[in-house]
């Protein structure tokens, strides 16, 4: 497996663990339909949450608070 894929998998695992610890139920990981892919589909309090995980190895151009969006 290549470095980028390993980094992405680690980030997705951390995100799933974070959500699970906050009482989200992980329904699907790496769900695909035609050309689409969703990293994590989770539920909590009868709501579905579609999560796209972006894992970075550098903080050079990154601020976590600016990368979060709720839609």
Residue pairs with C-beta under 8 A, 6 or more apart in sequence:
1 9
7 55
7 57
8 53
8 55
10 55
11 53
11 54
11 55
12 29
12 30
12 39
12 40
12 53
12 55
15 39
15 40
15 51
15 53
16 26
16 29
16 40
19 26
19 40
19 42
19 49
19 51
20 26
22 44
23 44
24 42
24 43
24 44
24 49
25 42
25 43
25 44
26 40
26 41
26 42
27 41
27 42
27 43
27 48
28 38
28 40
28 41
29 39
29 40
30 37
30 38
30 39
31 37
31 38
31 41
38 50
38 51
38 52
39 51
39 52
39 53
40 49
40 50
40 51
40 53
41 48
41 49
41 50
41 51
42 48
42 49
42 51
43 49
54 67
56 62
